[in-house]
């Protein structure tokens, strides 16, 4: 609703079939989370979207939608690290048979 522009709390409340106090609580949660900001204009409280609150989410989603080649490269690096760690643990067990290592020892 606020994508089109700022709206007074009363106009927002009129669009819903729940009580004004319930709308007020919802708007407070949105304000406290940083998703909307409010401004007092005369006797009205006007709410507007604050898109900067979504920047962290947008960055996270951008990582999820990386090209497959990037994910493949990262997963290959993880696989290499897993094999290296296993090799090191195996070598450590062979050189120190009395010592327990990690959860598999």
Backbone atoms as SQL, in Angstrom:
CREATE TABLE atoms (id INTEGER PRIMARY KEY, chain TEXT, resi INTEGER, resn TEXT, atom TEXT, x REAL, y REAL, z REAL);
INSERT INTO atoms VALUES
  (1, 'A', 1, 'UNK', 'N', 0.817, -1.188, 0.000),
  (2, 'A', 1, 'UNK', 'CA', 0.000, 0.000, 0.000),
  (3, 'A', 1, 'UNK', 'C', 0.867, 1.261, 0.000),
  (4, 'A', 2, 'UNK', 'N', 1.956, 1.215, 0.742),
  (5, 'A', 2, 'UNK', 'CA', 2.821, 2.385, 0.840),
  (6, 'A', 2, 'UNK', 'C', 3.805, 2.492, -0.330),
  (7, 'A', 3, 'UNK', 'N', 3.820, 1.493, -1.195),
  (8, 'A', 3, 'UNK', 'CA', 4.694, 1.586, -2.376),
  (9, 'A', 3, 'UNK', 'C', 4.309, 2.775, -3.235),
  (10, 'A', 4, 'UNK', 'N', 3.034, 3.109, -3.255),
  (11, 'A', 4, 'UNK', 'CA', 2.563, 4.224, -4.083),
  (12, 'A', 4, 'UNK', 'C', 2.913, 5.577, -3.467),
  (13, 'A', 5, 'UNK', 'N', 3.239, 5.582, -2.175),
  (14, 'A', 5, 'UNK', 'CA', 3.600, 6.828, -1.517),
  (15, 'A', 5, 'UNK', 'C', 3.112, 6.848, -0.081),
  (16, 'A', 6, 'UNK', 'N', 3.528, 7.871, 0.677),
  (17, 'A', 6, 'UNK', 'CA', 3.139, 7.969, 2.087),
  (18, 'A', 6, 'UNK', 'C', 1.632, 8.096, 2.258),
  (19, 'A', 7, 'UNK', 'N', 1.141, 7.537, 3.365),
  (20, 'A', 7, 'UNK', 'CA', -0.289, 7.598, 3.677),
  (21, 'A', 7, 'UNK', 'C', -0.482, 7.891, 5.160),
  (22, 'A', 8, 'UNK', 'N', -1.537, 8.656, 5.482),
  (23, 'A', 8, 'UNK', 'CA', -1.874, 8.855, 6.892),
  (24, 'A', 8, 'UNK', 'C', -2.372, 7.551, 7.513),
  (25, 'A', 9, 'UNK', 'N', -2.153, 7.401, 8.812),
  (26, 'A', 9, 'UNK', 'CA', -2.559, 6.188, 9.525),
  (27, 'A', 9, 'UNK', 'C', -4.053, 5.919, 9.354),
  (28, 'A', 10, 'UNK', 'N', -4.870, 6.959, 9.362),
  (29, 'A', 10, 'UNK', 'CA', -6.315, 6.785, 9.217),
  (30, 'A', 10, 'UNK', 'C', -6.700, 6.191, 7.875),
  (31, 'A', 11, 'UNK', 'N', -6.033, 6.610, 6.825),
  (32, 'A', 11, 'UNK', 'CA', -6.310, 6.079, 5.484),
  (33, 'A', 11, 'UNK', 'C', -5.906, 4.606, 5.427),
  (34, 'A', 12, 'UNK', 'N', -4.781, 4.291, 6.037),
  (35, 'A', 12, 'UNK', 'CA', -4.343, 2.886, 6.075),
  (36, 'A', 12, 'UNK', 'C', -5.375, 2.061, 6.838),
  (37, 'A', 13, 'UNK', 'N', -5.795, 2.545, 7.993),
  (38, 'A', 13, 'UNK', 'CA', -6.750, 1.804, 8.831),
  (39, 'A', 13, 'UNK', 'C', -8.073, 1.590, 8.115),
  (40, 'A', 14, 'UNK', 'N', -8.502, 2.568, 7.326),
  (41, 'A', 14, 'UNK', 'CA', -9.791, 2.448, 6.624),
  (42, 'A', 14, 'UNK', 'C', -9.796, 1.335, 5.587),
  (43, 'A', 15, 'UNK', 'N', -8.636, 0.900, 5.170),
  (44, 'A', 15, 'UNK', 'CA', -8.554, -0.144, 4.138),
  (45, 'A', 15, 'UNK', 'C', -8.589, -1.560, 4.701),
  (46, 'A', 16, 'UNK', 'N', -8.673, -1.674, 6.025),
  (47, 'A', 16, 'UNK', 'CA', -8.673, -2.992, 6.657),
  (48, 'A', 16, 'UNK', 'C', -9.918, -3.175, 7.509),
  (49, 'A', 17, 'UNK', 'N', -10.317, -4.417, 7.671),
  (50, 'A', 17, 'UNK', 'CA', -11.513, -4.740, 8.456),
  (51, 'A', 17, 'UNK', 'C', -11.141, -5.134, 9.886),
  (52, 'A', 18, 'UNK', 'N', -10.060, -4.570, 10.408),
  (53, 'A', 18, 'UNK', 'CA', -9.700, -4.811, 11.808),
  (54, 'A', 18, 'UNK', 'C', -9.693, -3.472, 12.530),
  (55, 'A', 19, 'UNK', 'N', -9.593, -3.520, 13.826),
  (56, 'A', 19, 'UNK', 'CA', -9.715, -2.292, 14.619),
  (57, 'A', 19, 'UNK', 'C', -8.526, -1.353, 14.407),
  (58, 'A', 20, 'UNK', 'N', -8.764, -0.075, 14.656),
  (59, 'A', 20, 'UNK', 'CA', -7.691, 0.918, 14.549),
  (60, 'A', 20, 'UNK', 'C', -6.550, 0.627, 15.529),
  (61, 'A', 21, 'UNK', 'N', -6.842, 0.206, 16.771),
  (62, 'A', 21, 'UNK', 'CA', -5.733, -0.144, 17.659),
  (63, 'A', 21, 'UNK', 'C', -4.872, -1.289, 17.101),
  (64, 'A', 22, 'UNK', 'N', -5.508, -2.257, 16.437),
  (65, 'A', 22, 'UNK', 'CA', -4.746, -3.357, 15.825),
  (66, 'A', 22, 'UNK', 'C', -3.868, -2.822, 14.699),
  (67, 'A', 23, 'UNK', 'N', -4.413, -1.933, 13.889),
  (68, 'A', 23, 'UNK', 'CA', -3.627, -1.314, 12.811),
  (69, 'A', 23, 'UNK', 'C', -2.458, -0.533, 13.410),
  (70, 'A', 24, 'UNK', 'N', -2.737, 0.184, 14.485),
  (71, 'A', 24, 'UNK', 'CA', -1.698, 0.964, 15.151),
  (72, 'A', 24, 'UNK', 'C', -0.560, 0.066, 15.628),
  (73, 'A', 25, 'UNK', 'N', -0.901, -1.098, 16.188),
  (74, 'A', 25, 'UNK', 'CA', 0.135, -2.038, 16.644),
  (75, 'A', 25, 'UNK', 'C', 0.952, -2.559, 15.464),
  (76, 'A', 26, 'UNK', 'N', 0.291, -2.876, 14.367),
  (77, 'A', 26, 'UNK', 'CA', 1.002, -3.349, 13.173),
  (78, 'A', 26, 'UNK', 'C', 1.959, -2.269, 12.654),
  (79, 'A', 27, 'UNK', 'N', 1.468, -1.042, 12.601),
  (80, 'A', 27, 'UNK', 'CA', 2.319, 0.053, 12.119),
  (81, 'A', 27, 'UNK', 'C', 3.501, 0.278, 13.052),
  (82, 'A', 28, 'UNK', 'N', 3.263, 0.133, 14.358),
  (83, 'A', 28, 'UNK', 'CA', 4.369, 0.284, 15.313),
  (84, 'A', 28, 'UNK', 'C', 5.433, -0.790, 15.079),
  (85, 'A', 29, 'UNK', 'N', 5.015, -2.025, 14.864),
  (86, 'A', 29, 'UNK', 'CA', 5.970, -3.116, 14.598),
  (87, 'A', 29, 'UNK', 'C', 6.770, -2.813, 13.334),
  (88, 'A', 30, 'UNK', 'N', 6.082, -2.355, 12.291),
  (89, 'A', 30, 'UNK', 'CA', 6.777, -2.009, 11.047),
  (90, 'A', 30, 'UNK', 'C', 7.756, -0.857, 11.261),
  (91, 'A', 31, 'UNK', 'N', 7.352, 0.122, 12.060),
  (92, 'A', 31, 'UNK', 'CA', 8.221, 1.267, 12.350),
  (93, 'A', 31, 'UNK', 'C', 9.437, 0.821, 13.162),
  (94, 'A', 32, 'UNK', 'N', 9.220, 0.009, 14.198),
  (95, 'A', 32, 'UNK', 'CA', 10.324, -0.452, 15.047),
  (96, 'A', 32, 'UNK', 'C', 11.291, -1.358, 14.289),
  (97, 'A', 33, 'UNK', 'N', 10.785, -2.054, 13.295),
  (98, 'A', 33, 'UNK', 'CA', 11.665, -2.918, 12.491),
  (99, 'A', 33, 'UNK', 'C', 12.405, -2.127, 11.422),
  (100, 'A', 34, 'UNK', 'N', 12.034, -0.866, 11.237),
  (101, 'A', 34, 'UNK', 'CA', 12.714, -0.025, 10.259),
  (102, 'A', 34, 'UNK', 'C', 12.139, -0.101, 8.858),
  (103, 'A', 35, 'UNK', 'N', 11.048, -0.828, 8.687),
  (104, 'A', 35, 'UNK', 'CA', 10.474, -0.970, 7.354),
  (105, 'A', 35, 'UNK', 'C', 9.664, 0.248, 6.922),
  (106, 'A', 36, 'UNK', 'N', 9.131, 0.979, 7.896),
  (107, 'A', 36, 'UNK', 'CA', 8.428, 2.230, 7.588),
  (108, 'A', 36, 'UNK', 'C', 8.935, 3.316, 8.536),
  (109, 'A', 37, 'UNK', 'N', 8.750, 4.536, 8.130),
  (110, 'A', 37, 'UNK', 'CA', 9.045, 5.671, 9.009),
  (111, 'A', 37, 'UNK', 'C', 7.774, 6.501, 9.090),
  (112, 'A', 38, 'UNK', 'N', 7.671, 7.251, 10.162),
  (113, 'A', 38, 'UNK', 'CA', 6.474, 8.061, 10.321),
  (114, 'A', 38, 'UNK', 'C', 6.854, 9.514, 10.572),
  (115, 'A', 39, 'UNK', 'N', 5.905, 10.369, 10.271),
  (116, 'A', 39, 'UNK', 'CA', 6.101, 11.804, 10.438),
  (117, 'A', 39, 'UNK', 'C', 4.758, 12.405, 10.836),
  (118, 'A', 40, 'UNK', 'N', 4.801, 13.294, 11.795),
  (119, 'A', 40, 'UNK', 'CA', 3.569, 13.970, 12.202),
  (120, 'A', 40, 'UNK', 'C', 3.373, 15.185, 11.311),
  (121, 'A', 41, 'UNK', 'N', 2.239, 15.211, 10.631),
  (122, 'A', 41, 'UNK', 'CA', 1.885, 16.323, 9.752),
  (123, 'A', 41, 'UNK', 'C', 0.560, 16.867, 10.270),
  (124, 'A', 42, 'UNK', 'N', 0.621, 18.010, 10.942),
  (125, 'A', 42, 'UNK', 'CA', -0.589, 18.538, 11.570),
  (126, 'A', 42, 'UNK', 'C', -1.026, 17.597, 12.663),
  (127, 'A', 43, 'UNK', 'N', -2.249, 17.091, 12.562),
  (128, 'A', 43, 'UNK', 'CA', -2.763, 16.160, 13.568),
  (129, 'A', 43, 'UNK', 'C', -2.689, 14.710, 13.099),
  (130, 'A', 44, 'UNK', 'N', -2.094, 14.497, 11.952),
  (131, 'A', 44, 'UNK', 'CA', -2.029, 13.140, 11.398),
  (132, 'A', 44, 'UNK', 'C', -0.612, 12.579, 11.493),
  (133, 'A', 45, 'UNK', 'N', -0.565, 11.276, 11.617),
  (134, 'A', 45, 'UNK', 'CA', 0.709, 10.568, 11.534),
  (135, 'A', 45, 'UNK', 'C', 0.747, 9.933, 10.155),
  (136, 'A', 46, 'UNK', 'N', 1.763, 10.301, 9.363),
  (137, 'A', 46, 'UNK', 'CA', 1.880, 9.828, 7.986),
  (138, 'A', 46, 'UNK', 'C', 3.009, 8.807, 7.928),
  (139, 'A', 47, 'UNK', 'N', 2.722, 7.663, 7.304),
  (140, 'A', 47, 'UNK', 'CA', 3.691, 6.569, 7.191),
  (141, 'A', 47, 'UNK', 'C', 4.211, 6.462, 5.765),
  (142, 'A', 48, 'UNK', 'N', 5.503, 6.136, 5.656),
  (143, 'A', 48, 'UNK', 'CA', 6.139, 5.939, 4.350),
  (144, 'A', 48, 'UNK', 'C', 7.076, 4.745, 4.449),
  (145, 'A', 49, 'UNK', 'N', 7.243, 4.053, 3.343),
  (146, 'A', 49, 'UNK', 'CA', 8.202, 2.947, 3.299),
  (147, 'A', 49, 'UNK', 'C', 9.619, 3.472, 3.485),
  (148, 'A', 50, 'UNK', 'N', 10.455, 2.659, 4.116),
  (149, 'A', 50, 'UNK', 'CA', 11.875, 2.976, 4.230),
  (150, 'A', 50, 'UNK', 'C', 12.641, 1.821, 3.589),
  (151, 'A', 51, 'UNK', 'N', 12.880, 1.905, 2.287),
  (152, 'A', 51, 'UNK', 'CA', 13.473, 0.773, 1.566),
  (153, 'A', 51, 'UNK', 'C', 14.893, 0.431, 2.010),
  (154, 'A', 52, 'UNK', 'N', 15.584, 1.335, 2.701),
  (155, 'A', 52, 'UNK', 'CA', 16.951, 1.018, 3.142),
  (156, 'A', 52, 'UNK', 'C', 16.958, -0.139, 4.143),
  (157, 'A', 53, 'UNK', 'N', 15.833, -0.351, 4.831),
  (158, 'A', 53, 'UNK', 'CA', 15.758, -1.459, 5.785),
  (159, 'A', 53, 'UNK', 'C', 15.870, -2.805, 5.074),
  (160, 'A', 54, 'UNK', 'N', 15.632, -2.830, 3.778),
  (161, 'A', 54, 'UNK', 'CA', 15.672, -4.084, 3.020),
  (162, 'A', 54, 'UNK', 'C', 17.015, -4.328, 2.334),
  (163, 'A', 55, 'UNK', 'N', 17.968, -3.429, 2.498),
  (164, 'A', 55, 'UNK', 'CA', 19.257, -3.565, 1.814),
  (165, 'A', 55, 'UNK', 'C', 19.975, -4.863, 2.175),
  (166, 'A', 56, 'UNK', 'N', 19.986, -5.210, 3.456),
  (167, 'A', 56, 'UNK', 'CA', 20.661, -6.441, 3.881),
  (168, 'A', 56, 'UNK', 'C', 19.977, -7.665, 3.273),
  (169, 'A', 57, 'UNK', 'N', 18.653, -7.649, 3.250),
  (170, 'A', 57, 'UNK', 'CA', 17.906, -8.755, 2.648),
  (171, 'A', 57, 'UNK', 'C', 18.192, -8.851, 1.151),
  (172, 'A', 58, 'UNK', 'N', 18.242, -7.709, 0.473),
  (173, 'A', 58, 'UNK', 'CA', 18.527, -7.713, -0.968),
  (174, 'A', 58, 'UNK', 'C', 19.914, -8.292, -1.249),
  (175, 'A', 59, 'UNK', 'N', 20.888, -7.945, -0.414),
  (176, 'A', 59, 'UNK', 'CA', 22.243, -8.474, -0.603),
  (177, 'A', 59, 'UNK', 'C', 22.260, -9.987, -0.408),
  (178, 'A', 60, 'UNK', 'N', 21.537, -10.465, 0.597),
  (179, 'A', 60, 'UNK', 'CA', 21.480, -11.898, 0.862),
  (180, 'A', 60, 'UNK', 'C', 20.810, -12.628, -0.299),
  (181, 'A', 61, 'UNK', 'N', 19.713, -12.075, -0.796),
  (182, 'A', 61, 'UNK', 'CA', 19.022, -12.693, -1.932),
  (183, 'A', 61, 'UNK', 'C', 19.887, -12.676, -3.188),
  (184, 'A', 62, 'UNK', 'N', 20.673, -11.629, -3.373),
  (185, 'A', 62, 'UNK', 'CA', 21.563, -11.556, -4.531),
  (186, 'A', 62, 'UNK', 'C', 22.581, -12.692, -4.482),
  (187, 'A', 63, 'UNK', 'N', 23.050, -13.034, -3.281),
  (188, 'A', 63, 'UNK', 'CA', 23.986, -14.154, -3.161),
  (189, 'A', 63, 'UNK', 'C', 23.324, -15.467, -3.541),
  (190, 'A', 64, 'UNK', 'N', 22.047, -15.620, -3.170),
  (191, 'A', 64, 'UNK', 'CA', 21.334, -16.856, -3.494),
  (192, 'A', 64, 'UNK', 'C', 21.114, -17.011, -4.990),
  (193, 'A', 65, 'UNK', 'N', 21.034, -15.898, -5.684),
  (194, 'A', 65, 'UNK', 'CA', 20.751, -15.957, -7.112),
  (195, 'A', 65, 'UNK', 'C', 22.013, -15.804, -7.957),
  (196, 'A', 66, 'UNK', 'N', 23.162, -16.095, -7.333),
  (197, 'A', 66, 'UNK', 'CA', 24.416, -16.041, -8.083),
  (198, 'A', 66, 'UNK', 'C', 24.388, -17.070, -9.211),
  (199, 'A', 67, 'UNK', 'N', 25.146, -16.823, -10.253),
  (200, 'A', 67, 'UNK', 'CA', 25.226, -17.798, -11.339),
  (201, 'A', 67, 'UNK', 'C', 25.696, -19.168, -10.820),
  (202, 'A', 68, 'UNK', 'N', 25.249, -20.216, -11.465),
  (203, 'A', 68, 'UNK', 'CA', 25.597, -21.575, -11.051),
  (204, 'A', 68, 'UNK', 'C', 27.102, -21.787, -10.996),
  (205, 'A', 69, 'UNK', 'N', 27.837, -21.157, -11.890),
  (206, 'A', 69, 'UNK', 'CA', 29.292, -21.330, -11.916),
  (207, 'A', 69, 'UNK', 'C', 29.927, -20.844, -10.617),
  (208, 'A', 70, 'UNK', 'N', 29.394, -19.778, -10.054),
  (209, 'A', 70, 'UNK', 'CA', 29.934, -19.256, -8.795),
  (210, 'A', 70, 'UNK', 'C', 29.655, -20.242, -7.670),
  (211, 'A', 71, 'UNK', 'N', 28.419, -20.759, -7.621),
  (212, 'A', 71, 'UNK', 'CA', 28.098, -21.752, -6.598),
  (213, 'A', 71, 'UNK', 'C', 28.960, -22.998, -6.764),
  (214, 'A', 72, 'UNK', 'N', 29.155, -23.425, -7.998),
  (215, 'A', 72, 'UNK', 'CA', 29.969, -24.613, -8.253),
  (216, 'A', 72, 'UNK', 'C', 31.392, -24.411, -7.748),
  (217, 'A', 73, 'UNK', 'N', 31.941, -23.240, -7.990),
  (218, 'A', 73, 'UNK', 'CA', 33.298, -22.923, -7.529),
  (219, 'A', 73, 'UNK', 'C', 33.367, -22.956, -6.003),
  (220, 'A', 74, 'UNK', 'N', 32.377, -22.378, -5.340),
  (221, 'A', 74, 'UNK', 'CA', 32.372, -22.357, -3.877),
  (222, 'A', 74, 'UNK', 'C', 32.203, -23.759, -3.301),
  (223, 'A', 75, 'UNK', 'N', 31.339, -24.561, -3.915),
  (224, 'A', 75, 'UNK', 'CA', 31.149, -25.923, -3.433),
  (225, 'A', 75, 'UNK', 'C', 32.384, -26.781, -3.683),
  (226, 'A', 76, 'UNK', 'N', 33.068, -26.554, -4.797),
  (227, 'A', 76, 'UNK', 'CA', 34.324, -27.267, -5.059),
  (228, 'A', 76, 'UNK', 'C', 35.368, -26.917, -4.003),
  (229, 'A', 77, 'UNK', 'N', 35.439, -25.650, -3.628),
  (230, 'A', 77, 'UNK', 'CA', 36.385, -25.221, -2.598),
  (231, 'A', 77, 'UNK', 'C', 36.050, -25.879, -1.257),
  (232, 'A', 78, 'UNK', 'N', 34.753, -25.976, -0.946),
  (233, 'A', 78, 'UNK', 'CA', 34.335, -26.641, 0.288),
  (234, 'A', 78, 'UNK', 'C', 34.721, -28.116, 0.261),
  (235, 'A', 79, 'UNK', 'N', 34.490, -28.774, -0.869),
  (236, 'A', 79, 'UNK', 'CA', 34.851, -30.190, -0.994),
  (237, 'A', 79, 'UNK', 'C', 36.354, -30.386, -0.789),
  (238, 'A', 80, 'UNK', 'N', 37.146, -29.521, -1.390),
  (239, 'A', 80, 'UNK', 'CA', 38.599, -29.599, -1.232),
  (240, 'A', 80, 'UNK', 'C', 38.982, -29.464, 0.236),
  (241, 'A', 81, 'UNK', 'N', 38.365, -28.543, 0.935),
  (242, 'A', 81, 'UNK', 'CA', 38.665, -28.324, 2.355),
  (243, 'A', 81, 'UNK', 'C', 38.264, -29.528, 3.198),
  (244, 'A', 82, 'UNK', 'N', 37.135, -30.135, 2.893),
  (245, 'A', 82, 'UNK', 'CA', 36.691, -31.319, 3.632),
  (246, 'A', 82, 'UNK', 'C', 37.689, -32.451, 3.448),
  (247, 'A', 83, 'UNK', 'N', 38.115, -32.703, 2.218),
  (248, 'A', 83, 'UNK', 'CA', 39.087, -33.774, 1.965),
  (249, 'A', 83, 'UNK', 'C', 40.433, -33.480, 2.629),
  (250, 'A', 84, 'UNK', 'N', 40.861, -32.217, 2.615),
  (251, 'A', 84, 'UNK', 'CA', 42.124, -31.855, 3.251),
  (252, 'A', 84, 'UNK', 'C', 42.062, -32.113, 4.752),
  (253, 'A', 85, 'UNK', 'N', 40.944, -31.745, 5.374),
  (254, 'A', 85, 'UNK', 'CA', 40.784, -31.952, 6.813),
  (255, 'A', 85, 'UNK', 'C', 40.772, -33.436, 7.147),
  (256, 'A', 86, 'UNK', 'N', 40.080, -34.232, 6.342),
  (257, 'A', 86, 'UNK', 'CA', 40.065, -35.691, 6.573),
  (258, 'A', 86, 'UNK', 'C', 41.470, -36.271, 6.462),
  (259, 'A', 87, 'UNK', 'N', 42.199, -35.842, 5.441),
  (260, 'A', 87, 'UNK', 'CA', 43.572, -36.321, 5.242),
  (261, 'A', 87, 'UNK', 'C', 44.448, -35.983, 6.447),
  (262, 'A', 88, 'UNK', 'N', 44.320, -34.746, 6.930),
  (263, 'A', 88, 'UNK', 'CA', 45.117, -34.321, 8.083),
  (264, 'A', 88, 'UNK', 'C', 44.774, -35.135, 9.323),
  (265, 'A', 89, 'UNK', 'N', 43.490, -35.405, 9.546),
  (266, 'A', 89, 'UNK', 'CA', 43.086, -36.191, 10.711),
  (267, 'A', 89, 'UNK', 'C', 43.594, -37.620, 10.614),
  (268, 'A', 90, 'UNK', 'N', 43.507, -38.190, 9.403),
  (269, 'A', 90, 'UNK', 'CA', 43.990, -39.555, 9.200),
  (270, 'A', 90, 'UNK', 'C', 45.488, -39.627, 9.462),
  (271, 'A', 91, 'UNK', 'N', 46.237, -38.652, 8.938),
  (272, 'A', 91, 'UNK', 'CA', 47.683, -38.625, 9.140),
  (273, 'A', 91, 'UNK', 'C', 48.006, -38.442, 10.619),
  (274, 'A', 92, 'UNK', 'N', 47.249, -37.615, 11.317),
  (275, 'A', 92, 'UNK', 'CA', 47.478, -37.383, 12.738),
  (276, 'A', 92, 'UNK', 'C', 47.220, -38.659, 13.536),
  (277, 'A', 93, 'UNK', 'N', 46.165, -39.414, 13.170),
  (278, 'A', 93, 'UNK', 'CA', 45.881, -40.675, 13.872),
  (279, 'A', 93, 'UNK', 'C', 46.976, -41.702, 13.626),
  (280, 'A', 94, 'UNK', 'N', 47.535, -41.703, 12.426),
  (281, 'A', 94, 'UNK', 'CA', 48.597, -42.662, 12.113),
  (282, 'A', 94, 'UNK', 'C', 49.876, -42.334, 12.861),
  (283, 'A', 95, 'UNK', 'N', 50.175, -41.040, 13.044),
  (284, 'A', 95, 'UNK', 'CA', 51.393, -40.648, 13.760),
  (285, 'A', 95, 'UNK', 'C', 51.202, -40.647, 15.271),
  (286, 'A', 96, 'UNK', 'N', 49.980, -40.455, 15.743),
  (287, 'A', 96, 'UNK', 'CA', 49.666, -40.438, 17.173),
  (288, 'A', 96, 'UNK', 'C', 48.489, -41.357, 17.449),
  (289, 'A', 97, 'UNK', 'N', 48.695, -42.656, 17.417),
  (290, 'A', 97, 'UNK', 'CA', 47.576, -43.602, 17.544),
  (291, 'A', 97, 'UNK', 'C', 46.850, -43.519, 18.895),
  (292, 'A', 98, 'UNK', 'N', 47.491, -43.038, 19.943),
  (293, 'A', 98, 'UNK', 'CA', 46.866, -42.976, 21.267),
  (294, 'A', 98, 'UNK', 'C', 46.024, -41.707, 21.444),
  (295, 'A', 99, 'UNK', 'N', 46.165, -40.769, 20.548),
  (296, 'A', 99, 'UNK', 'CA', 45.460, -39.488, 20.670),
  (297, 'A', 99, 'UNK', 'C', 44.139, -39.530, 19.900),
  (298, 'A', 100, 'UNK', 'N', 43.072, -39.078, 20.532),
  (299, 'A', 100, 'UNK', 'CA', 41.773, -39.013, 19.863),
  (300, 'A', 100, 'UNK', 'C', 41.640, -37.637, 19.264),
  (301, 'A', 101, 'UNK', 'N', 41.096, -37.589, 18.022),
  (302, 'A', 101, 'UNK', 'CA', 40.902, -36.305, 17.340),
  (303, 'A', 101, 'UNK', 'C', 39.465, -36.173, 16.914),
  (304, 'A', 102, 'UNK', 'N', 38.897, -35.009, 17.127),
  (305, 'A', 102, 'UNK', 'CA', 37.568, -34.693, 16.604),
  (306, 'A', 102, 'UNK', 'C', 36.503, -35.652, 17.072),
  (307, 'A', 103, 'UNK', 'N', 35.395, -35.684, 16.366),
  (308, 'A', 103, 'UNK', 'CA', 34.269, -36.528, 16.746),
  (309, 'A', 103, 'UNK', 'C', 34.396, -37.938, 16.207),
  (310, 'A', 104, 'UNK', 'N', 35.345, -38.124, 15.273),
  (311, 'A', 104, 'UNK', 'CA', 35.480, -39.470, 14.698),
  (312, 'A', 104, 'UNK', 'C', 36.611, -40.261, 15.316),
  (313, 'A', 105, 'UNK', 'N', 37.244, -39.736, 16.371),
  (314, 'A', 105, 'UNK', 'CA', 38.409, -40.421, 16.933),
  (315, 'A', 105, 'UNK', 'C', 38.160, -40.992, 18.218);
